Amino acid sequence: MDIDESSLDGGLYAYGGQSVIACSIAFIVLCTIVLVLRFWAHNTDGRRATLEDWILIPAWFLMMGMCINVIIAVTMGGVGRHEAFVLKFQPESLRVWAQTLFITELFYGVLIPLEKSTVLLLYVRLFGVHRWFRRLSYGMIVYIWMWGITELIVAIAQCQPVAFQWDKTIPGGHCINQLAYYRYISLPNVLHDVCMLIVPMPIVWKLQIEMRKKVALSIVFLVGSIGCIASFIRMYIFFKLDALSDNTWASIQLHSWTLAEPGAIFICACIPALWPMLLRALHVLGLSSHPDSAGFLSGKGSGHAKGGTGGGLGSHISGAGMDSSRNRHGASGVWTGRHGFGQGNDFIPLQDTGSEMHVVGEHTEHPEGLSVSRRISHGWLWWKRGASLRLRQAGRALRRAMVR
């Protein structure tokens, strides 16, 4: 077969697989480091592992498997070489290329929903006091899992029989329009990324805190836009390139960006939990006058949304503050961190009693309950013991005397 080498980018013997391997190794190292630091930060701050932490463990295994699979695609599947070179010198590699592509699609359909569920559960932990936001976040979790299941079904059923994806000699085998599948499966995912980026911002900017803290908190969420950017670029690359024409050469960019998207989301999901560690590092380096100079982000402060229920954004971002939540009865409450009321992640349910907040008695050392009032000063949440406890104690003693 005659090959016009002048039409090939870089010539017949061009090679670009080293960049794909470098990308894979980089994400193996980075994702491992941020996950270890996340759990180390939890242990240092005396926090218990949350549901988000446990979800990230299988996500890490899938990410590692995806990176290793891409390395195999380069070393054994011809990725990084022109298809003409592979057909001429190592035609058996095309079978491995198709198999690794199929495995990548399976990893992708599970990994993305796992990682995004972690981010959305963090949103619920921070802003779950707002019912509409909590419902919207859970709805987005359902949406991304429906997308992931759809991606898995189409990936498995795109060719019949399944083995026809890497063995075109099977008689009677056929496939759907695979190029259209590769291109349009990314669109709902990108739209989901945009929604995840936009939804928290109105709540952040309604918080009654200093402007610099609003900006700092917004930056935390904007960091998550890195995953959104990677998703958009991946979709753009699939529309720009024909993944099935000179496929092993096109896979240089396609595999790299397919790794970059879940890798970026994984790292972004871990960053909020590393804030206290970063603040302490800045303090040690002399770049911050106080280890908690970030105030709100360090979890030592709290604010409340205008017209809504107050909520601290501390425990998960920094591990040192209080995190608004609700118990299973719908009552508002706080998660007390290491520097909060209790030790660990003890949940104290609160009931609104007008100008005061009433702590249910069964969760305190006083069976009568405890009323506390709340005031916010410069972003700090102060609690004081009310006189109603003594009144209830006196009333209880009076009732006992009347019974006798």
C-alpha positions as CSV (number, residue, x, y, z in Angstrom):
1,M,0.0,0.0,0.0
2,D,1.4,3.4,-1.1
3,I,1.3,6.1,1.6
4,D,1.6,9.8,0.9
5,E,3.8,10.7,3.8
6,S,3.6,14.4,3.0
7,S,0.0,14.4,4.1
8,L,0.8,13.1,7.5
9,D,1.4,15.6,10.3
10,G,5.1,15.3,11.1
11,G,5.6,12.5,8.6
12,L,5.1,8.8,8.8
13,Y,7.5,8.2,11.7
14,A,6.2,11.1,13.9
15,Y,5.5,10.1,17.5
16,G,3.5,11.9,20.2
17,G,2.8,9.2,22.7
18,Q,5.2,10.7,25.3
19,S,2.8,13.5,26.1
20,V,0.0,11.1,26.7
21,I,2.1,9.0,29.1
22,A,3.3,12.2,30.9
23,C,-0.3,13.3,31.3
24,S,-1.3,9.9,32.8
25,I,1.6,9.9,35.2
26,A,0.9,13.4,36.3
27,F,-2.7,12.6,37.2
28,I,-1.6,9.4,39.0
29,V,0.7,11.5,41.2
30,L,-1.5,14.5,41.7
31,C,-4.7,12.6,42.4
32,T,-2.9,10.4,44.9
33,I,-1.3,13.4,46.7
34,V,-4.5,15.4,47.1
35,L,-6.5,12.3,48.3
36,V,-3.8,11.5,50.9
37,L,-3.7,15.2,52.0
38,R,-7.5,15.3,52.3
39,F,-7.6,12.4,54.7
40,W,-4.5,13.7,56.6
41,A,-6.2,17.1,56.9
42,H,-9.3,15.4,58.4
43,N,-7.1,13.5,60.9
44,T,-5.2,16.7,61.8
45,D,-8.3,18.7,62.5
46,G,-10.0,15.9,64.4
47,R,-12.8,15.4,61.8
48,R,-14.5,12.2,60.9
49,A,-14.6,11.1,57.3
50,T,-17.7,12.1,55.5
51,L,-19.7,10.4,52.7
52,E,-17.8,12.5,50.2
53,D,-14.5,11.1,51.4
54,W,-15.7,7.5,51.0
55,I,-17.0,8.2,47.5
56,L,-13.6,9.6,46.5
57,I,-11.9,6.3,47.3
58,P,-13.5,4.2,44.5
59,A,-13.2,7.3,42.3
60,W,-9.5,7.2,42.9
61,F,-9.2,3.5,42.0
62,L,-11.2,4.2,38.7
63,M,-8.9,7.2,38.0
64,M,-5.8,5.1,38.5
65,G,-7.3,2.3,36.3
66,M,-8.1,4.9,33.6
67,C,-4.6,6.3,33.6
68,I,-3.0,2.8,33.4
69,N,-5.4,1.9,30.6
70,V,-4.2,5.0,28.6
71,I,-0.6,4.1,29.2
72,I,-1.3,0.6,27.8
73,A,-3.0,2.3,24.8
74,V,0.3,4.1,24.1
75,T,2.7,1.3,24.7
76,M,0.7,-1.5,23.1
77,G,-2.1,0.1,21.2
78,G,-0.2,2.4,18.8
79,V,-1.5,5.7,20.3
80,G,1.0,8.4,19.4
81,R,1.7,7.0,15.9
82,H,-0.1,7.6,12.6
83,E,-2.5,4.9,11.7
84,A,-0.6,4.4,8.5
85,F,2.5,3.6,10.5
86,V,0.6,1.2,12.7
87,L,-0.9,-0.6,9.7
88,K,2.5,-0.9,8.1
89,F,4.6,-2.0,11.0
90,Q,2.3,-3.2,13.9
91,P,-1.2,-3.9,12.6
92,E,-2.1,-6.0,15.7
93,S,-1.9,-2.9,17.8
94,L,-5.2,-1.5,16.4
95,R,-7.0,-4.3,18.2
96,V,-5.5,-3.2,21.5
97,W,-6.3,0.4,20.7
98,A,-10.0,-0.4,20.2
99,Q,-10.1,-2.4,23.4
100,T,-8.5,0.3,25.5
101,L,-10.9,2.8,24.0
102,F,-13.8,0.7,25.0
103,I,-12.4,0.3,28.6
104,T,-11.9,4.1,28.8
105,E,-15.6,4.7,27.9
106,L,-16.6,2.3,30.7
107,F,-14.4,4.0,33.3
108,Y,-15.6,7.5,32.1
109,G,-19.3,6.6,32.6
110,V,-18.8,5.7,36.2
111,L,-16.0,8.0,37.3
112,I,-17.6,11.4,36.3
113,P,-20.8,10.8,38.2
114,L,-18.8,9.6,41.3
115,E,-16.7,12.8,41.3
116,K,-19.5,15.2,40.6
117,S,-21.6,13.5,43.3
118,T,-18.8,14.4,45.8
119,V,-18.9,18.0,44.8
120,L,-22.7,18.2,45.0
121,L,-22.7,16.5,48.4
122,L,-20.3,19.2,49.5
123,Y,-22.7,21.8,48.3
124,V,-25.5,20.2,50.3
125,R,-23.3,20.1,53.4
126,L,-22.5,23.8,53.0
127,F,-25.8,25.3,51.8
128,G,-28.3,22.5,52.6
129,V,-30.1,24.7,55.0
130,H,-31.8,26.2,51.9
131,R,-34.5,23.6,51.0
132,W,-34.6,24.7,47.3
133,F,-30.8,24.4,47.0
134,R,-30.8,21.0,48.7
135,R,-33.4,19.6,46.3
136,L,-31.7,21.1,43.3
137,S,-28.4,19.5,44.3
138,Y,-29.9,16.1,44.8
139,G,-31.7,16.5,41.4
140,M,-28.4,17.3,39.8
141,I,-26.9,14.1,41.4
142,V,-29.8,12.1,39.9
143,Y,-29.2,13.8,36.5
144,I,-25.5,13.0,36.3
145,W,-26.1,9.4,37.3
146,M,-28.8,9.1,34.6
147,W,-26.2,10.5,32.2
148,G,-23.6,8.0,33.4
149,I,-25.9,5.0,33.1
150,T,-26.9,6.1,29.6
151,E,-23.2,6.5,28.6
152,L,-22.5,3.0,29.9
153,I,-25.4,1.4,28.0
154,V,-24.5,3.1,24.7
155,A,-20.8,2.3,25.2
156,I,-21.6,-1.4,25.6
157,A,-24.3,-1.6,22.9
158,Q,-22.7,0.7,20.3
159,C,-21.6,-2.4,18.4
160,Q,-23.3,-5.8,18.1
161,P,-21.7,-8.1,19.0
162,V,-19.6,-6.1,21.6
163,A,-16.4,-7.7,20.3
164,F,-17.1,-6.2,16.9
165,Q,-15.7,-2.9,18.3
166,W,-12.1,-4.4,18.1
167,D,-12.6,-7.3,15.7
168,K,-14.1,-6.1,12.4
169,T,-13.8,-9.6,10.9
170,I,-16.8,-10.9,12.8
171,P,-19.5,-11.7,10.3
172,G,-22.8,-9.8,10.6
173,G,-21.3,-7.3,13.0
174,H,-22.4,-3.7,12.9
175,C,-22.1,-0.4,14.9
176,I,-24.0,2.8,15.4
177,N,-22.5,6.1,14.3
178,Q,-19.7,6.0,16.8
179,L,-18.3,9.5,15.8
180,A,-21.7,11.1,16.6
181,Y,-21.8,9.2,19.9
182,Y,-18.3,10.4,20.9
183,R,-19.2,14.0,20.1
184,Y,-22.7,14.4,21.6
185,I,-22.3,12.3,24.7
186,S,-20.2,15.1,26.1
187,L,-22.8,17.9,25.7
188,P,-25.1,17.0,28.6
189,N,-22.0,16.6,30.8
190,V,-20.8,20.1,29.9
191,L,-24.2,21.6,30.6
192,H,-24.1,19.9,34.0
193,D,-20.7,21.4,34.7
194,V,-22.0,24.9,34.0
195,C,-25.0,24.4,36.3
196,M,-22.7,23.2,39.1
197,L,-20.6,26.4,38.7
198,I,-23.5,28.9,38.6
199,V,-25.9,27.5,41.2
200,P,-23.9,28.3,44.4
201,M,-23.0,31.9,43.5
202,P,-26.3,33.6,44.4
203,I,-26.2,32.1,47.9
204,V,-22.5,33.1,48.3
205,W,-23.2,36.7,47.3
206,K,-26.2,37.0,49.6
207,L,-24.2,36.0,52.7
208,Q,-23.8,38.9,55.1
209,I,-20.0,38.8,55.3
210,E,-17.2,41.0,54.2
211,M,-16.7,41.5,50.4
212,R,-13.2,40.0,50.5
213,K,-14.6,36.8,52.1
214,K,-17.3,36.6,49.4
215,V,-14.6,36.9,46.8
216,A,-12.4,34.3,48.5
217,L,-15.3,31.9,48.8
218,S,-16.3,32.5,45.2
219,I,-12.7,31.6,44.2
220,V,-13.2,28.2,45.9
221,F,-16.1,27.4,43.7
222,L,-14.5,28.9,40.6
223,V,-11.6,26.5,41.0
224,G,-14.2,23.9,40.1
225,S,-14.5,25.5,36.8
226,I,-11.2,23.9,35.8
227,G,-13.2,20.6,35.4
228,C,-15.8,22.5,33.4
229,I,-13.1,23.9,31.1
230,A,-11.6,20.5,30.6
231,S,-15.1,19.1,29.7
232,F,-15.6,21.8,27.1
233,I,-12.2,21.4,25.5
234,R,-12.7,17.6,25.3
235,M,-16.0,18.1,23.6
236,Y,-14.4,20.7,21.2
237,I,-11.6,18.3,20.4
238,F,-14.1,15.5,19.5
239,F,-15.9,17.9,17.1
240,K,-12.6,19.2,15.6
241,L,-11.0,15.9,15.0
242,D,-12.3,12.7,13.4
243,A,-11.6,10.2,16.1
244,L,-12.0,7.3,13.6
245,S,-9.8,8.8,10.9
246,D,-6.1,8.3,11.6
247,N,-7.4,7.2,15.0
248,T,-4.2,6.3,16.8
249,W,-2.8,9.8,16.0
250,A,-6.0,11.6,16.9
251,S,-6.0,9.7,20.2
252,I,-3.1,11.8,21.4
253,Q,-5.4,14.7,22.2
254,L,-8.5,12.7,22.7
255,H,-7.0,10.4,25.4
256,S,-5.2,13.4,27.0
257,W,-8.3,15.4,27.5
258,T,-10.4,12.4,28.4
259,L,-8.0,12.0,31.3
260,A,-7.8,15.7,32.1
261,E,-11.5,16.1,32.7
262,P,-12.0,13.5,35.5
263,G,-8.5,14.3,36.8
264,A,-9.3,18.0,37.2
265,I,-12.7,17.3,38.8
266,F,-11.0,14.9,41.3
267,I,-8.4,17.5,42.3
268,C,-11.0,20.2,42.6
269,A,-13.2,18.0,44.8
270,C,-10.3,17.7,47.2
271,I,-9.2,21.3,47.3
272,P,-11.8,22.7,49.7
273,A,-10.8,20.2,52.4
274,L,-7.2,21.4,52.1
275,W,-7.9,25.0,52.9
276,P,-6.9,24.9,56.6
277,M,-3.7,23.2,55.6
278,L,-3.0,25.9,53.0
279,L,-3.8,28.7,55.5
280,R,-1.4,27.2,58.0
281,A,1.3,26.9,55.3
282,L,0.9,30.5,54.3
283,H,1.2,31.5,58.0
284,V,4.4,29.5,58.4
285,L,5.8,31.1,55.2
286,G,5.0,34.5,56.5
287,L,2.5,35.2,53.8
288,S,-0.4,35.5,56.2
289,S,-0.4,37.4,59.6
290,H,-2.7,34.8,61.1
291,P,-3.2,31.1,60.4
292,D,-6.9,31.8,60.0
293,S,-6.7,35.1,58.2
294,A,-9.0,33.9,55.6
295,G,-11.7,34.1,58.2
296,F,-14.8,32.7,56.6
297,L,-12.9,30.1,54.5
298,S,-11.1,28.8,57.5
299,G,-14.3,28.0,59.2
300,K,-13.8,30.3,62.1
301,G,-16.5,32.6,60.9
302,S,-20.1,32.4,59.8
303,G,-22.7,34.3,58.0
304,H,-26.3,34.0,57.0
305,A,-28.2,34.6,53.8
306,K,-30.5,37.6,53.5
307,G,-34.0,36.4,54.1
308,G,-32.8,32.9,54.9
309,T,-31.5,30.8,57.7
310,G,-28.0,31.4,58.9
311,G,-25.4,28.9,58.0
312,G,-21.7,28.5,58.8
313,L,-19.4,27.3,56.0
314,G,-16.7,25.9,58.1
315,S,-16.5,22.3,58.9
316,H,-16.0,20.7,55.5
317,I,-13.9,23.5,54.0
318,S,-11.6,23.9,56.9
319,G,-12.5,21.5,59.6
320,A,-12.5,24.1,62.3
321,G,-15.9,25.8,62.2
322,M,-19.5,24.9,62.1
323,D,-21.5,23.7,59.1
324,S,-25.2,24.3,58.7
325,S,-27.4,21.3,58.2
326,R,-30.7,19.8,59.0
327,N,-31.7,16.6,60.9
328,R,-34.1,14.0,59.6
329,H,-37.0,15.9,61.2
330,G,-36.3,19.0,59.2
331,A,-35.0,21.0,62.1
332,S,-32.0,23.3,61.5
333,G,-28.8,22.5,63.2
334,V,-25.0,22.8,63.3
335,W,-22.2,20.4,62.9
336,T,-19.7,21.2,65.6
337,G,-16.1,20.7,64.6
338,R,-12.9,20.5,66.6
339,H,-13.2,24.1,67.8
340,G,-17.0,24.1,68.0
341,F,-19.3,23.1,70.9
342,G,-18.5,19.4,70.9
343,Q,-15.8,17.1,69.9
344,G,-15.9,15.5,66.5
345,N,-18.9,16.0,64.3
346,D,-21.6,16.0,66.9
347,F,-25.0,17.2,65.5
348,I,-27.1,19.5,67.7
349,P,-30.6,19.9,66.3
350,L,-32.1,23.4,66.6
351,Q,-35.6,24.5,66.6
352,D,-36.5,28.1,65.8
353,T,-38.4,29.8,68.7
354,G,-38.6,33.3,67.3
355,S,-35.8,35.5,68.6
356,E,-34.0,32.5,70.1
357,M,-32.9,29.1,69.0
358,H,-33.9,26.1,71.2
359,V,-31.6,23.2,71.6
360,V,-33.6,20.0,72.1
361,G,-33.1,18.8,75.6
362,E,-32.4,15.2,74.9
363,H,-29.3,16.2,73.0
364,T,-27.9,18.2,76.0
365,E,-27.0,17.5,79.5
366,H,-30.1,19.3,80.6
367,P,-33.3,17.4,79.8
368,E,-35.3,20.6,80.0
369,G,-33.6,21.8,76.9
370,L,-31.5,24.9,76.4
371,S,-32.3,28.2,74.7
372,V,-29.6,30.2,73.1
373,S,-29.7,33.4,71.3
374,R,-27.6,34.2,68.3
375,R,-25.9,37.4,67.1
376,I,-23.4,38.0,64.3
377,S,-20.5,40.4,64.6
378,H,-17.9,40.8,61.9
379,G,-18.7,37.3,60.6
380,W,-18.2,35.6,63.9
381,L,-21.0,33.5,65.4
382,W,-21.5,33.9,69.1
383,W,-23.7,31.9,71.3
384,K,-24.9,32.8,74.8
385,R,-26.9,30.9,77.3
386,G,-30.4,32.2,77.9
387,A,-32.2,32.7,81.1
388,S,-35.1,30.5,80.0
389,L,-33.3,27.4,81.3
390,R,-33.6,28.7,84.8
391,L,-37.2,29.6,84.3
392,R,-38.0,26.1,83.0
393,Q,-36.2,24.6,85.9
394,A,-38.2,26.7,88.4
395,G,-41.5,25.8,86.6
396,R,-40.6,22.1,86.7
397,A,-39.9,22.3,90.4
398,L,-43.2,24.1,91.0
399,R,-45.2,21.5,89.1
400,R,-43.6,18.7,91.1
401,A,-44.5,20.5,94.3
402,M,-48.1,20.9,93.1
403,V,-48.3,17.2,92.3
404,R,-47.1,16.3,95.8
